[in-house]
Amino acid sequence: MASALQRAGVTHSYESVKLTYTKECKYTPDFVLENGIILEVKGYWIASDRTKHLRVREAHPDLDIRFVFQKATNTLNKTSKTTYAQWCEKHGFLWCEGQMPDEWMN
């Protein structure tokens, strides 16, 4: 195609523009409490799930999504020093480990 465009004297560029787009997906929370708090219960937490939660919050900033981790000191992956808890704190999500705090139920 590039050769044909050149022969025709058409000025062009190749892969010079980056366009963003939105992919519509569905999110099903683990638990929704009567007070509106959404709970996500996580054992192993993969990168795509973390990205999903950032996108959900971006689309629905009014939702109160909180995480209940089996072990909040797990790191994001084998080479990371960042724990699940640290990721949540960095991104402004409340979290707990094991037992949900009583005040979350009120």
All heavy atoms as an XYZ file, in Angstrom:
872
protein
N       0.822     -1.182      0.000
C       0.000      0.000      0.000
C       0.869      1.249      0.000
O       0.567      2.215     -0.702
C      -0.941     -0.024      1.216
C      -1.857      1.178      1.302
S      -2.868      1.535     -0.170
C      -3.956      0.156     -0.221
N       1.958      1.232      0.808
C       2.835      2.402      0.851
C       3.402      2.709     -0.531
O       3.446      3.872     -0.950
C       3.953      2.181      1.861
N       3.818      1.681     -1.261
C       4.362      1.886     -2.603
C       3.313      2.466     -3.541
O       3.597      3.376     -4.323
C       4.880      0.564     -3.176
O       5.960      0.099     -2.411
N       2.109      1.957     -3.472
C       1.029      2.451     -4.330
C       0.717      3.910     -4.023
O       0.505      4.715     -4.935
C      -0.219      1.593     -4.144
N       0.702      4.260     -2.742
C       0.444      5.651     -2.361
C       1.559      6.562     -2.867
O       1.307      7.656     -3.370
C       0.296      5.769     -0.843
C      -0.974      5.157     -0.237
C      -0.891      5.130      1.286
C      -2.213      5.910     -0.702
N       2.804      6.102     -2.750
C       3.942      6.900     -3.230
C       3.873      7.089     -4.738
O       4.074      8.194     -5.252
C       5.264      6.234     -2.825
C       5.562      6.369     -1.353
C       6.787      5.553     -0.930
O       7.275      4.696     -1.659
N       7.266      5.848      0.273
N       3.608      6.020     -5.478
C       3.510      6.110     -6.946
C       2.408      7.076     -7.366
O       2.535      7.780     -8.366
C       3.261      4.731     -7.549
C       4.490      3.849     -7.640
C       4.247      2.616     -8.523
N       3.109      1.802     -8.105
C       3.155      0.833     -7.178
N       4.303      0.543     -6.565
N       2.073      0.149     -6.879
N       1.351      7.122     -6.560
C       0.232      8.007     -6.888
C       0.472      9.429     -6.400
O      -0.323     10.319     -6.675
C      -1.054      7.466     -6.261
N       1.603      9.645     -5.709
C       1.921     10.975     -5.219
C       1.076     11.418     -4.039
O       0.928     12.618     -3.792
N       0.528     10.448     -3.292
C      -0.323     10.768     -2.140
C       0.547     10.875     -0.890
O       1.260      9.940     -0.528
C      -1.402      9.671     -1.938
C      -2.223      9.952     -0.688
C      -2.280      9.561     -3.166
N       0.499     12.046     -0.288
C       1.222     12.243      0.973
C       0.523     11.449      2.072
O      -0.705     11.495      2.206
C       1.243     13.743      1.354
O       1.836     14.470      0.273
C       2.016     13.977      2.629
N       1.318     10.716      2.862
C       0.727      9.870      3.905
C       1.751      9.640      5.017
O       2.934      9.948      4.876
C       0.278      8.532      3.304
C       1.443      7.719      2.821
N       2.039      7.960      1.598
C       2.127      6.706      3.385
C       3.035      7.101      1.432
N       3.111      6.335      2.510
N       1.269      9.109      6.083
C       2.146      8.644      7.163
C       1.694      7.226      7.519
O       0.578      6.825      7.198
C       2.056      9.573      8.371
O       0.740      9.601      8.880
N       2.567      6.495      8.166
C       2.267      5.108      8.498
C       2.270      4.937     10.012
O       3.265      5.238     10.680
C       3.283      4.165      7.847
C       3.071      2.717      8.226
C       1.989      2.002      7.708
C       3.925      2.092      9.114
C       1.780      0.676      8.061
C       3.727      0.761      9.467
C       2.650      0.059      8.947
O       2.439     -1.243      9.300
N       1.173      4.462     10.570
C       1.013      4.195     11.999
C       1.530      5.353     12.856
O       2.230      5.150     13.844
C       1.676      2.878     12.384
C       0.969      1.676     11.771
C       1.489      0.343     12.284
O       2.436      0.316     13.094
O       0.917     -0.682     11.865
N       1.172      6.562     12.470
C       1.671      7.745     13.177
C       0.678      8.299     14.195
O       1.005      9.222     14.926
C       2.018      8.837     12.165
O       0.860      9.194     11.442
N      -0.505      7.747     14.245
C      -1.545      8.248     15.139
C      -1.957      7.135     16.098
O      -2.114      5.986     15.685
C      -2.777      8.717     14.331
C      -3.899      9.153     15.245
C      -2.394      9.813     13.364
N      -2.114      7.476     17.366
C      -2.626      6.523     18.370
C      -4.002      7.022     18.801
O      -4.151      8.155     19.238
C      -1.713      6.469     19.593
C      -0.283      6.111     19.266
C      -0.036      4.665     19.505
C       1.443      4.391     19.330
N       1.716      3.349     18.410
N      -5.003      6.172     18.683
C      -6.365      6.532     19.038
C      -6.817      5.698     20.230
O      -6.615      4.484     20.251
C      -7.313      6.294     17.862
C      -6.970      7.021     16.566
C      -7.864      6.545     15.443
C      -7.094      8.522     16.762
N      -7.411      6.349     21.205
C      -7.949      5.604     22.339
C      -9.385      5.187     22.022
O     -10.066      5.815     21.213
C      -7.940      6.454     23.618
O      -8.725      7.616     23.400
C      -6.521      6.869     23.986
N      -9.829      4.132     22.641
C     -11.206      3.698     22.519
C     -11.624      3.032     23.816
O     -10.784      2.633     24.616
C     -11.414      2.757     21.328
C     -10.662      1.461     21.420
C     -11.269      0.330     21.942
C      -9.347      1.362     20.964
C     -10.578     -0.870     22.027
C      -8.659      0.166     21.034
C      -9.273     -0.946     21.571
O      -8.599     -2.120     21.647
N     -12.910      2.962     24.012
C     -13.444      2.370     25.226
C     -14.057      1.026     24.889
O     -14.820      0.901     23.934
C     -14.520      3.285     25.842
O     -13.941      4.551     26.095
C     -15.074      2.710     27.115
N     -13.724      0.062     25.689
C     -14.280     -1.275     25.544
C     -15.360     -1.431     26.618
O     -15.081     -1.283     27.797
C     -13.181     -2.316     25.733
C     -13.634     -3.735     25.665
C     -12.460     -4.669     25.899
C     -12.914     -6.096     26.037
N     -11.819     -6.986     26.401
N     -16.579     -1.678     26.206
C     -17.652     -1.828     27.172
C     -17.655     -3.244     27.713
O     -17.657     -4.219     26.964
C     -19.009     -1.510     26.547
C     -20.100     -1.523     27.588
C     -21.369     -0.873     27.119
O     -21.304      0.044     26.289
O     -22.433     -1.302     27.589
N     -17.627     -3.332     29.035
C     -17.620     -4.620     29.724
C     -18.650     -4.586     30.843
O     -19.165     -3.530     31.187
C     -16.241     -4.894     30.317
S     -14.934     -4.998     29.096
N     -18.908     -5.717     31.418
C     -19.817     -5.820     32.561
C     -19.005     -6.222     33.790
O     -18.057     -6.994     33.691
C     -20.889     -6.882     32.318
C     -21.722     -6.638     31.090
C     -22.793     -5.622     31.349
C     -23.699     -5.540     30.144
N     -24.207     -4.258     29.869
N     -19.404     -5.671     34.932
C     -18.759     -5.990     36.203
C     -19.816     -6.528     37.149
O     -20.861     -5.911     37.336
C     -18.099     -4.730     36.770
C     -17.744     -4.803     38.242
C     -16.909     -5.789     38.730
C     -18.248     -3.863     39.133
C     -16.579     -5.844     40.069
C     -17.911     -3.903     40.473
C     -17.090     -4.905     40.939
O     -16.767     -4.965     42.263
N     -19.568     -7.680     37.738
C     -20.471     -8.269     38.713
C     -19.760     -8.316     40.058
O     -18.836     -9.108     40.240
C     -20.875     -9.699     38.291
O     -21.432     -9.643     36.977
C     -21.882    -10.286     39.252
N     -20.158     -7.449     40.998
C     -19.515     -7.441     42.319
C     -19.760     -8.753     43.062
O     -20.794     -9.405     42.863
C     -20.208     -6.286     43.043
C     -20.881     -5.478     42.000
C     -21.177     -6.408     40.874
N     -18.825     -9.095     43.939
C     -19.009    -10.287     44.772
C     -20.192    -10.089     45.716
O     -21.092    -10.913     45.769
C     -17.748    -10.592     45.579
C     -16.613    -11.103     44.711
O     -16.884    -11.622     43.611
O     -15.450    -10.978     45.133
N     -20.178     -9.003     46.489
C     -21.235     -8.726     47.455
C     -21.583     -7.246     47.431
O     -20.697     -6.409     47.306
C     -20.784     -9.088     48.885
C     -20.428    -10.528     49.053
C     -19.116    -10.953     48.926
C     -21.396    -11.474     49.344
C     -18.772    -12.280     49.084
C     -21.070    -12.815     49.502
C     -19.755    -13.223     49.371
N     -22.871     -6.947     47.575
C     -23.326     -5.568     47.741
C     -24.064     -5.523     49.071
O     -25.071     -6.220     49.257
C     -24.254     -5.114     46.596
C     -24.714     -3.673     46.831
C     -23.552     -5.249     45.251
N     -23.554     -4.720     50.012
C     -24.171     -4.613     51.321
C     -25.376     -3.682     51.274
O     -25.505     -2.846     50.372
C     -23.156     -4.097     52.344
C     -21.846     -4.893     52.472
C     -20.988     -4.317     53.573
C     -22.119     -6.364     52.710
N     -26.229     -3.805     52.253
C     -27.438     -2.989     52.346
C     -27.108     -1.500     52.362
O     -27.851     -0.680     51.843
C     -28.193     -3.378     53.619
C     -29.521     -2.735     53.788
C     -30.249     -3.263     55.018
O     -29.582     -3.639     56.000
O     -31.477     -3.274     54.981
N     -25.930     -1.137     52.912
C     -25.525      0.273     52.986
C     -24.874      0.768     51.694
O     -24.402      1.891     51.621
C     -24.597      0.499     54.176
C     -23.339     -0.349     54.113
O     -23.023     -0.942     53.081
N     -22.619     -0.432     55.213
N     -24.824     -0.081     50.663
C     -24.286      0.318     49.364
C     -22.826     -0.022     49.144
O     -22.313      0.115     48.037
N     -22.134     -0.467     50.181
C     -20.723     -0.850     50.039
C     -20.638     -2.112     49.188
O     -21.384     -3.072     49.391
C     -20.068     -1.073     51.411
C     -19.974      0.253     52.162
C     -18.693     -1.722     51.266
C     -19.494      0.110     53.609
N     -19.710     -2.078     48.229
C     -19.444     -3.242     47.379
C     -18.182     -3.915     47.891
O     -17.152     -3.263     48.089
C     -19.271     -2.809     45.913
C     -20.601     -2.270     45.378
C     -18.752     -3.968     45.061
C     -20.507     -1.665     44.001
N     -18.276     -5.214     48.122
C     -17.132     -5.987     48.609
C     -16.617     -6.908     47.517
O     -17.387     -7.640     46.889
C     -17.525     -6.850     49.815
C     -17.971     -6.137     51.064
C     -18.364     -7.169     52.119
C     -16.886     -5.219     51.593
N     -15.321     -6.866     47.308
C     -14.634     -7.813     46.441
C     -13.738     -8.660     47.331
O     -12.900     -8.128     48.062
C     -13.787     -7.076     45.405
C     -14.566     -6.571     44.237
C     -15.217     -7.682     43.435
O     -14.572     -8.715     43.158
O     -16.396     -7.514     43.083
N     -13.935     -9.953     47.293
C     -13.163    -10.883     48.108
C     -12.101    -11.510     47.214
O     -12.422    -12.087     46.170
C     -14.081    -11.951     48.732
C     -13.281    -12.917     49.577
C     -15.188    -11.283     49.543
N     -10.841    -11.363     47.610
C      -9.748    -11.802     46.745
C      -8.770    -12.712     47.481
O      -8.341    -12.421     48.590
C      -8.957    -10.594     46.214
C      -9.770     -9.663     45.345
C     -10.134    -10.335     44.046
C     -10.931     -9.419     43.150
N     -11.536    -10.126     42.049
N      -8.424    -13.781     46.804
C      -7.295    -14.614     47.202
C      -6.143    -14.183     46.304
O      -5.410    -13.259     46.621
N      -6.035    -14.817     45.134
C      -5.047    -14.424     44.133
C      -5.649    -13.312     43.297
O      -6.778    -13.415     42.821
C      -4.689    -15.638     43.268
C      -3.647    -15.362     42.224
C      -2.362    -15.009     42.592
C      -3.957    -15.448     40.877
C      -1.403    -14.740     41.624
C      -3.009    -15.196     39.907
C      -1.739    -14.839     40.288
O      -0.792    -14.572     39.328
N      -4.907    -12.216     43.102
C      -5.443    -11.024     42.448
C      -4.609    -10.694     41.223
O      -3.509    -10.158     41.327
C      -5.419     -9.878     43.449
C      -6.301     -8.742     43.138
C      -7.413     -8.733     42.353
C      -6.161     -7.414     43.633
N      -7.972     -7.483     42.327
C      -7.221     -6.658     43.115
C      -5.240     -6.783     44.459
C      -7.385     -5.313     43.401
C      -5.409     -5.457     44.751
C      -6.470     -4.737     44.224
N      -5.135    -10.979     40.042
C      -4.367    -10.804     38.809
C      -4.441     -9.371     38.293
O      -5.335     -8.610     38.649
C      -4.819    -11.803     37.723
C      -6.292    -11.610     37.368
C      -4.557    -13.239     38.176
C      -6.769    -12.470     36.211
N      -3.493     -9.022     37.451
C      -3.364     -7.658     36.931
C      -4.628     -7.197     36.214
O      -5.047     -6.045     36.367
C      -2.157     -7.565     36.000
N      -5.257     -8.058     35.448
C      -6.458     -7.648     34.717
C      -7.595     -7.287     35.669
O      -8.401     -6.404     35.371
C      -6.900     -8.727     33.725
O      -7.216     -9.923     34.404
N      -7.674     -7.937     36.823
C      -8.685     -7.580     37.827
C      -8.399     -6.205     38.430
O      -9.316     -5.426     38.668
C      -8.744     -8.609     38.953
C      -9.536     -9.849     38.571
O     -10.312     -9.791     37.596
O      -9.383    -10.870     39.265
N      -7.140     -5.916     38.667
C      -6.794     -4.593     39.207
C      -7.145     -3.495     38.200
O      -7.732     -2.478     38.560
C      -5.302     -4.547     39.579
C      -4.964     -5.502     40.713
C      -3.552     -5.301     41.235
N      -2.507     -5.522     40.251
C      -1.936     -6.692     39.987
N      -2.326     -7.792     40.608
N      -0.960     -6.787     39.098
N      -6.824     -3.737     36.941
C      -7.164     -2.780     35.892
C      -8.669     -2.609     35.794
O      -9.175     -1.493     35.673
C      -6.580     -3.243     34.546
O      -5.170     -3.328     34.668
C      -6.956     -2.293     33.426
N      -9.390     -3.716     35.881
C     -10.854     -3.664     35.815
C     -11.406     -2.749     36.906
O     -12.272     -1.915     36.640
C     -11.438     -5.067     35.971
C     -12.948     -5.084     36.130
C     -13.477     -6.493     36.338
C     -13.009     -7.067     37.659
N     -13.488     -8.434     37.893
N     -10.892     -2.856     38.108
C     -11.414     -2.046     39.210
C     -11.084     -0.566     39.036
O     -11.887      0.294     39.415
C     -10.946     -2.594     40.552
C     -11.720     -3.815     40.924
N     -13.035     -3.763     41.307
C     -11.382     -5.116     40.907
C     -13.467     -4.981     41.532
N     -12.489     -5.826     41.288
N      -9.971     -0.268     38.450
C      -9.675      1.139     38.145
C     -10.650      1.673     37.107
O     -11.134      2.807     37.206
C      -8.228      1.288     37.657
C      -7.141      1.020     38.696
C      -5.771      1.080     38.046
C      -7.246      2.004     39.858
N     -10.966      0.869     36.094
C     -11.891      1.289     35.043
C     -13.325      1.419     35.568
O     -14.049      2.322     35.188
C     -11.868      0.315     33.861
C     -10.528      0.174     33.191
C     -10.058      1.486     32.559
N      -8.707      1.358     32.081
C      -7.633      1.864     32.685
N      -7.747      2.552     33.799
N      -6.427      1.712     32.188
N     -13.714      0.488     36.440
C     -15.055      0.553     37.023
C     -15.187      1.830     37.852
O     -16.181      2.553     37.748
C     -15.361     -0.694     37.886
C     -16.615     -0.489     38.727
C     -15.512     -1.925     37.002
N     -14.185      2.135     38.658
C     -14.251      3.345     39.473
C     -14.245      4.593     38.599
O     -14.930      5.567     38.892
C     -13.124      3.405     40.491
C     -13.340      4.598     41.432
C     -12.383      4.671     42.533
N     -11.060      4.834     41.977
C      -9.965      4.704     42.678
N     -10.012      4.408     43.949
N      -8.793      4.865     42.114
N     -13.495      4.567     37.515
C     -13.474      5.698     36.582
C     -14.866      5.927     35.985
O     -15.312      7.057     35.848
C     -12.452      5.406     35.486
C     -12.260      6.508     34.489
C     -11.204      6.117     33.455
O     -10.039      5.904     33.833
O     -11.564      6.011     32.267
N     -15.555      4.839     35.665
C     -16.891      4.934     35.074
C     -17.974      5.215     36.115
O     -19.007      5.793     35.795
C     -17.219      3.641     34.330
N     -17.720      4.806     37.361
C     -18.713      4.948     38.436
C     -18.038      5.464     39.708
O     -17.919      4.739     40.696
C     -19.387      3.597     38.723
C     -20.047      2.996     37.536
N     -21.303      3.368     37.121
C     -19.621      2.060     36.652
C     -21.632      2.687     36.051
N     -20.626      1.894     35.732
N     -17.604      6.717     39.708
C     -16.860      7.242     40.869
C     -17.681      7.294     42.151
O     -17.112      7.395     43.243
C     -16.452      8.645     40.419
C     -17.386      9.004     39.325
C     -17.779      7.720     38.665
N     -18.991      7.167     42.044
C     -19.864      7.200     43.208
C     -19.909      5.869     43.961
O     -20.373      5.814     45.103
C     -21.281      7.592     42.781
C     -21.811      6.684     41.675
O     -21.070      6.428     40.697
O     -22.963      6.236     41.773
N     -19.428      4.790     43.366
C     -19.465      3.481     44.022
C     -18.392      3.378     45.098
O     -17.282      3.877     44.947
C     -19.263      2.356     43.004
C     -20.361      2.182     41.965
C     -20.013      1.019     41.037
C     -21.708      1.970     42.625
N     -18.734      2.709     46.183
C     -17.804      2.467     47.295
C     -17.367      1.007     47.233
O     -18.010      0.126     47.805
C     -18.489      2.784     48.618
C     -17.562      2.661     49.819
O     -16.370      2.297     49.650
O     -18.023      2.931     50.941
N     -16.291      0.749     46.499
C     -15.780     -0.612     46.321
C     -14.640     -0.829     47.313
O     -13.693     -0.053     47.368
C     -15.286     -0.836     44.882
C     -16.426     -0.594     43.898
C     -14.704     -2.242     44.728
C     -16.006     -0.603     42.439
N     -14.749     -1.905     48.084
C     -13.735     -2.236     49.088
C     -13.299     -3.686     48.896
O     -14.054     -4.511     48.393
C     -14.303     -2.040     50.498
C     -14.790     -0.619     50.716
C     -15.376     -0.440     52.082
N     -15.946      0.910     52.218
C     -16.317      1.438     53.362
N     -16.192      0.742     54.484
N     -16.822      2.654     53.407
N     -12.080     -3.965     49.339
C     -11.507     -5.293     49.135
C     -11.309     -6.025     50.453
O     -10.880     -5.436     51.439
C     -10.167     -5.175     48.405
C     -10.324     -4.672     47.010
C     -10.267     -3.314     46.729
C     -10.577     -5.547     45.971
C     -10.443     -2.835     45.451
C     -10.758     -5.077     44.675
C     -10.686     -3.722     44.417
N     -11.620     -7.313     50.425
C     -11.358     -8.212     51.543
C     -10.369     -9.242     51.011
O     -10.710    -10.060     50.154
C     -12.643     -8.906     52.041
C     -12.320     -9.831     53.208
C     -13.698     -7.876     52.429
N      -9.135     -9.152     51.499
C      -8.085    -10.050     51.024
C      -7.878    -11.217     51.968
O      -7.945    -11.066     53.182
C      -6.751     -9.294     50.890
C      -6.772     -8.218     49.847
C      -6.666     -6.890     50.202
C      -6.905     -8.533     48.512
C      -6.679     -5.886     49.252
C      -6.932     -7.544     47.541
C      -6.820     -6.210     47.918
N      -7.580    -12.351     51.376
C      -7.189    -13.502     52.174
C      -5.845    -13.187     52.846
O      -5.660    -13.464     54.024
C      -7.071    -14.735     51.294
C      -6.736    -15.995     52.026
C      -6.712    -17.194     51.085
O      -6.706    -17.055     49.859
N      -6.684    -18.376     51.654
N      -4.940    -12.559     52.077
C      -3.636    -12.176     52.598
C      -3.209    -10.879     51.911
O      -2.719    -10.894     50.780
C      -2.604    -13.278     52.362
C      -1.288    -13.034     53.053
C      -0.343    -14.207     52.904
C       0.968    -13.903     53.580
N       1.955    -14.947     53.325
N      -3.363     -9.755     52.596
C      -3.100     -8.433     52.022
C      -1.619     -8.166     51.792
O      -1.269     -7.241     51.063
C      -3.686     -7.353     52.922
N      -0.749     -8.975     52.383
C       0.698     -8.787     52.201
C       1.241     -9.525     50.987
O       2.436     -9.444     50.698
C       1.467     -9.237     53.460
O       1.131    -10.604     53.752
C       1.136     -8.360     54.653
N       0.367    -10.232     50.250
C       0.809    -10.835     48.986
C       1.279     -9.723     48.062
O       0.712     -8.633     48.042
C      -0.333    -11.581     48.298
C      -0.596    -12.933     48.914
O       0.189    -13.453     49.673
N      -1.749    -13.491     48.584
N       2.298    -10.011     47.269
C       2.774     -9.028     46.298
C       2.037     -9.207     44.973
O       1.503    -10.277     44.686
C       4.295     -9.141     46.081
O       4.614    -10.470     45.670
C       5.050     -8.784     47.350
N       2.030     -8.142     44.183
C       1.274     -8.143     42.932
C       1.726     -9.229     41.969
O       0.925     -9.774     41.213
C       1.366     -6.779     42.255
C       0.816     -5.605     43.065
C       0.955     -4.311     42.273
C      -0.627     -5.834     43.464
N       3.009     -9.525     41.975
C       3.554    -10.627     41.177
C       4.895    -11.030     41.764
O       5.351    -10.429     42.741
C       3.647    -10.259     39.685
C       4.521     -9.054     39.446
O       5.684     -9.014     39.881
N       3.990     -8.063     38.755
N       5.540    -11.993     41.166
C       6.789    -12.534     41.720
C       7.917    -11.515     41.801
O       8.770    -11.598     42.669
C       7.255    -13.741     40.899
C       6.363    -14.938     41.045
C       6.855    -16.087     40.181
C       5.908    -17.261     40.295
N       6.309    -18.396     39.479
N       7.925    -10.545     40.898
C       9.021     -9.576     40.875
C       8.670     -8.250     41.545
O       9.532     -7.393     41.687
C       9.460     -9.290     39.420
O       8.346     -8.752     38.699
C       9.952    -10.565     38.745
N       7.423     -8.091     41.964
C       6.984     -6.833     42.563
C       7.219     -6.816     44.071
O       7.132     -7.849     44.734
C       5.493     -6.628     42.302
O       5.031     -5.448     42.933
N       7.488     -5.636     44.597
C       7.572     -5.449     46.045
C       6.279     -4.844     46.580
O       6.100     -4.733     47.782
C       8.750     -4.548     46.397
C      10.095     -5.190     46.104
C      11.238     -4.299     46.530
C      12.561     -4.979     46.194
N      13.708     -4.178     46.579
N       5.370     -4.475     45.685
C       4.108     -3.857     46.070
C       3.115     -4.920     46.511
O       2.865     -5.892     45.794
C       3.510     -3.061     44.888
O       4.471     -2.101     44.450
C       2.222     -2.353     45.286
N       2.537     -4.715     47.688
C       1.543     -5.657     48.194
C       0.148     -5.258     47.725
O      -0.069     -4.149     47.252
C       1.549     -5.690     49.732
O       1.111     -4.414     50.221
C       2.924     -6.037     50.284
N      -0.791     -6.165     47.897
C      -2.183     -5.859     47.573
C      -2.643     -4.634     48.363
O      -3.299     -3.745     47.820
C      -3.092     -7.035     47.917
C      -2.904     -8.290     47.093
C      -3.629     -9.429     47.398
C      -2.026     -8.355     46.017
C      -3.499    -10.601     46.663
C      -1.878     -9.521     45.275
C      -2.621    -10.645     45.609
O      -2.489    -11.802     44.880
N      -2.306     -4.602     49.650
C      -2.698     -3.480     50.508
C      -2.106     -2.172     50.003
O      -2.799     -1.146     49.944
C      -2.258     -3.752     51.943
N      -0.841     -2.182     49.629
C      -0.191     -0.960     49.129
C      -0.834     -0.476     47.835
O      -0.996      0.724     47.631
C       1.307     -1.210     48.918
C       2.064     -1.371     50.214
C       3.474     -1.882     49.998
O       3.762     -2.631     49.048
N       4.376     -1.500     50.891
N      -1.206     -1.406     46.961
C      -1.872     -1.030     45.720
C      -3.182     -0.321     46.032
O      -3.494      0.713     45.455
C      -2.118     -2.261     44.845
C      -2.688     -1.934     43.506
C      -1.996     -1.728     42.346
C      -4.070     -1.738     43.171
N      -2.865     -1.427     41.321
C      -4.136     -1.423     41.797
C      -5.249     -1.793     43.902
C      -5.350     -1.176     41.147
C      -6.450     -1.540     43.252
C      -6.478     -1.238     41.897
N      -3.966     -0.884     46.944
C      -5.247     -0.275     47.321
C      -5.041      1.124     47.895
O      -5.765      2.054     47.534
C      -5.963     -1.144     48.352
S      -6.742     -2.594     47.643
N      -4.069      1.266     48.765
C      -3.807      2.571     49.364
C      -3.378      3.582     48.304
O      -3.823      4.732     48.320
C      -2.774      2.430     50.473
C      -3.358      1.706     51.677
C      -2.323      1.232     52.682
O      -1.111      1.517     52.517
O      -2.735      0.555     53.649
N      -2.550      3.155     47.370
C      -2.100      4.042     46.305
C      -3.276      4.529     45.461
O      -3.303      5.674     45.015
C      -1.088      3.318     45.409
C      -0.644      4.127     44.209
C       0.328      3.354     43.333
C       0.700      4.168     42.107
N       1.582      3.414     41.206
N      -4.257      3.664     45.246
C      -5.373      3.982     44.365
C      -6.641      4.393     45.121
O      -7.694      4.580     44.494
C      -5.652      2.813     43.420
C      -4.526      2.557     42.480
N      -4.267      3.358     41.383
C      -3.549      1.617     42.480
C      -3.197      2.901     40.749
N      -2.739      1.848     41.395
N      -6.538      4.530     46.432
C      -7.662      5.055     47.204
C      -8.789      4.082     47.493
O      -9.926      4.504     47.716
N      -8.504      2.793     47.499
C      -9.511      1.796     47.856
C      -9.316      1.372     49.310
O      -8.183      1.161     49.751
C      -9.371      0.536     46.985
C      -9.806      0.709     45.561
C      -8.874      0.936     44.566
C     -11.139      0.614     45.210
C      -9.262      1.081     43.237
C     -11.542      0.760     43.888
C     -10.602      0.991     42.903
N     -10.416      1.222     50.041
C     -10.340      0.669     51.383
C     -10.183     -0.843     51.266
O     -10.684     -1.468     50.331
C     -11.593      1.012     52.182
C     -11.798      2.490     52.504
C     -13.111      2.692     53.255
C     -10.631      3.045     53.306
N      -9.515     -1.437     52.264
C      -9.260     -2.868     52.227
C      -9.169     -3.408     53.651
O      -8.983     -2.650     54.603
C      -7.961     -3.184     51.470
C      -6.754     -2.610     52.158
C      -6.251     -1.348     52.004
C      -5.951     -3.251     53.141
N      -5.172     -1.163     52.825
C      -4.964     -2.330     53.543
C      -5.963     -4.511     53.732
C      -4.005     -2.635     54.499
C      -5.000     -4.808     54.674
C      -4.027     -3.889     55.045
N      -9.290     -4.700     53.770
C      -9.054     -5.380     55.036
C      -8.519     -6.768     54.713
O      -8.538     -7.200     53.562
C     -10.327     -5.452     55.878
S     -11.615     -6.502     55.180
N      -8.065     -7.436     55.753
C      -7.538     -8.789     55.571
C      -8.363     -9.756     56.402
O      -8.566     -9.527     57.603
C      -6.073     -8.845     55.984
C      -5.433    -10.209     55.760
C      -3.961    -10.219     56.096
O      -3.161     -9.920     55.206
O      -3.630    -10.503     57.272
N      -8.833    -10.792     55.769
C      -9.558    -11.849     56.474
C     -10.955    -11.451     56.901
O     -11.907    -11.674     56.181
N     -11.063    -10.839     58.038
C     -12.351    -10.465     58.629
C     -12.741     -9.046     58.263
O     -11.940     -8.120     58.431
C     -12.250    -10.599     60.163
C     -13.555    -10.586     60.872
C     -14.325    -11.880     60.698
O     -13.786    -12.898     60.316
N     -15.611    -11.828     60.947
N     -13.954     -8.854     57.803
C     -14.437     -7.527     57.469
C     -14.700     -6.745     58.764
O     -15.302     -7.279     59.690
C     -15.722     -7.636     56.652
C     -16.286     -6.304     56.237
S     -17.773     -6.442     55.244
C     -18.921     -7.153     56.386
N     -14.261     -5.484     58.835
C     -14.522     -4.672     60.025
C     -16.028     -4.480     60.266
O     -16.790     -4.310     59.306
C     -13.859     -3.320     59.713
C     -12.912     -3.594     58.597
C     -13.478     -4.756     57.836
N     -16.438     -4.493     61.519
C     -17.848     -4.317     61.853
C     -18.411     -3.014     61.302
O     -19.549     -2.963     60.850
C     -18.056     -4.359     63.381
C     -17.837     -5.741     63.953
O     -17.924     -6.743     63.203
O     -17.583     -5.835     65.174
N     -17.605     -1.943     61.312
C     -18.113     -0.641     60.862
C     -18.468     -0.631     59.374
O     -19.207      0.233     58.918
C     -17.143      0.506     61.202
C     -15.764      0.366     60.614
C     -14.770     -0.332     61.540
O     -15.188     -1.011     62.487
O     -13.559     -0.194     61.273
N     -17.966     -1.572     58.602
C     -18.328     -1.653     57.198
C     -19.779     -2.134     57.031
O     -20.386     -1.921     56.001
C     -17.406     -2.578     56.430
C     -16.036     -2.032     56.176
C     -15.455     -0.947     56.764
C     -15.072     -2.551     55.281
N     -14.192     -0.759     56.297
C     -13.918     -1.748     55.385
C     -15.048     -3.634     54.412
C     -12.756     -1.982     54.633
C     -13.902     -3.880     53.666
C     -12.772     -3.043     53.782
N     -20.301     -2.805     58.036
C     -21.649     -3.369     57.951
C     -22.724     -2.362     58.346
O     -23.899     -2.634     58.164
C     -21.749     -4.618     58.813
C     -20.901     -5.754     58.269
S     -21.057     -7.223     59.261
C     -19.558     -7.117     60.244
N     -22.349     -1.241     58.905
C     -23.345     -0.260     59.374
C     -23.592      0.827     58.352
O     -22.827      1.216     57.603
C     -22.873      0.368     60.690
C     -22.720     -0.697     61.760
O     -23.489     -1.641     61.819
N     -21.726     -0.538     62.612
